[in-house]
Amino acid sequence: MKKKWSNHIRIFICIFVICAIALYGVWRIWLDPYRGTVRSFEQSKKLDTVLTGMQAAEDLKFIVDRLRERHPACISGLPEAVQIAYEQEYAELSESTELTALSLWQSASRVLAYLGDAHTTVRAYYEDTKSLPLLFSWEGQRLIFSGGEYDGYTVKKISGVSVDRLYQRFQDQYSYELDAWARHSFASRINRSDYLAFVGISAEREVEISLERQNNGRVINKAFTLEENTTTLPVETEPFYDYSIDKESGIGIFTLRQCIYDKTYKTALKNFFTSVLDGGVHSVILDLRGNSGGNSLVANEFIRYLPVESYEVGSSNVRFGPVIWKNQTRQLKNQQAEYMFSGDVYVLTGTDSFSAAMDFATLLSDNGLCTVVGEIPGNMPSSYGDILYFQTPNARLAFTVSYKYFIRPDATKSDLPLLPDLQVPARDAMEETLRLIHKK
């Protein structure tokens, strides 16, 4: 009898092990979103590297195959516009005798641009690249120099090509959801040699820029030298957060430059809100301008210090191979901290508040926990995200693919960006918020 039960147990264990191995195999081969991803990027081939047409076509197919496998919008096949663009670009690449890695980058970017997902992008990745010793920004419809000798001058042309024309080229082959993010990305990258090449400007050492003085309209042409980025010198970097307390005015300011959720952040928040309570603060300002994102859990940690028992979090669609898993909107119980702040919360945003930073502001706003001041953030609150990292086999282009679709807590606003309660230029957001507080 014992022998019989022993045999049954062995058979059961064998069946269990076989089933477990089979299920794990199914998960790894078909369902795991991270299958075949890379943990970090290696450097791409130089932009002037020559590829055969078939090598370039193989790289483009590799990118599109990852879309088909992982992206929620491609669960039933490529969207029509993406499919048409892919067929056209693939045909042109495969019929070419040879072409450069730059041409492939531009081609792949044009395909992904039709997806309208700011998180699904492709680029040439380099640890160091030449750049102009200049910074640019937008002032209305004008691209201007930001800082330095020519601060405030309007940029009219770069290497003889109008800024309007260059920006149109950039838009045609860049992934974005809102024009404000495309404009920010253009201004912040056009000083780099790789992105100059991306929009058709060939420059080895110098770049001629036509600039206009605003007070008299005089246009001058100035040649600027591309400089090597050096990694041998120590680089001073700002911490990803800082805060200050003004007891006299009753205002606390917490600045978050990156959404990093770790012990350092949690300790900083605790110390900040402890100081807020000790200092008799009635208004807290959370500054998310310039924050490009990271981990969205930073928002949940912040809410722990607010006097709410629960709050609504948005829904999401997550792709696992051929399956979409739907998570419903729900009320999340707030794991309240020992000390809570019951005053007013203001959140500052700019067009460069992106991804998890935008989510942070949206979570507070949709739950009625703050007043948003500044500009519409860089991407839509209901949008694709949570990215997977890949590199193409030949040109080693780096690209990312979203595998989730997030819906904001207030789903009735899903077609809208995050609209600030007080919409002002980002540079004026702090001043306007202080004015609001003093008036109140």
HELIX and SHEET records of a PDB file:
HELIX    1   1 LYS A    2  VAL A   26  1                                  25    
HELIX    2   2 TRP A   27  LEU A   31  3                                   5    
HELIX    3   3 GLY A   53  ARG A   70  1                                  18    
HELIX    4   4 PRO A   72  CYS A   74  5                                   3    
HELIX    5   5 GLU A   80  GLU A   95  1                                  16    
HELIX    6   6 ALA A  101  ALA A  113  1                                  13    
HELIX    7   7 VAL A  163  ASP A  172  1                                  10    
HELIX    8   8 ASP A  179  ARG A  189  1                                  11    
HELIX    9   9 SER A  193  PHE A  198  1                                   6    
HELIX   10  10 LYS A  263  ASP A  278  1                                  16    
HELIX   11  11 LEU A  297  ILE A  303  1                                   7    
HELIX   12  12 ALA A  356  ASP A  366  1                                  11    
HELIX   13  13 ALA A  411  LYS A  413  5                                   3    
HELIX   14  14 ALA A  426  ASP A  428  5                                   3    
HELIX   15  15 ALA A  429  LYS A  439  1                                  11    
SHEET    1   A 2 VAL A  50  THR A  52  0                                        
SHEET    2   A 2 GLU A  98  THR A 100 -1                                        
SHEET    1   B 4 VAL A 122  ARG A 123  0                                        
SHEET    2   B 4 ALA A 398  PHE A 406 -1                                        
SHEET    3   B 4 SER A 316  PHE A 320 -1                                        
SHEET    4   B 4 VAL A 323  ASN A 327 -1                                        
SHEET    1   C 3 VAL A 122  ARG A 123  0                                        
SHEET    2   C 3 ALA A 398  PHE A 406 -1                                        
SHEET    3   C 3 SER A 383  GLN A 391 -1                                        
SHEET    1   D 2 PHE A 136  GLU A 139  0                                        
SHEET    2   D 2 ARG A 142  PHE A 145 -1                                        
SHEET    1   E 4 VAL A 161  SER A 162  0                                        
SHEET    2   E 4 THR A 154  ILE A 158 -1                                        
SHEET    3   E 4 GLU A 206  GLU A 212 -1                                        
SHEET    4   E 4 VAL A 219  THR A 225 -1                                        
SHEET    1   F 6 TYR A 241  ASP A 246  0                                        
SHEET    2   F 6 ILE A 251  LEU A 256 -1                                        
SHEET    3   F 6 SER A 283  ASP A 287  1                                        
SHEET    4   F 6 ASP A 344  THR A 349  1                                        
SHEET    5   F 6 THR A 371  GLY A 374  1                                        
SHEET    6   F 6 LEU A 422  GLN A 423  1                                        
SHEET    1   G 2 SER A 310  VAL A 313  0                                        
SHEET    2   G 2 ARG A 330  LYS A 333 -1                                        
END                                                                             
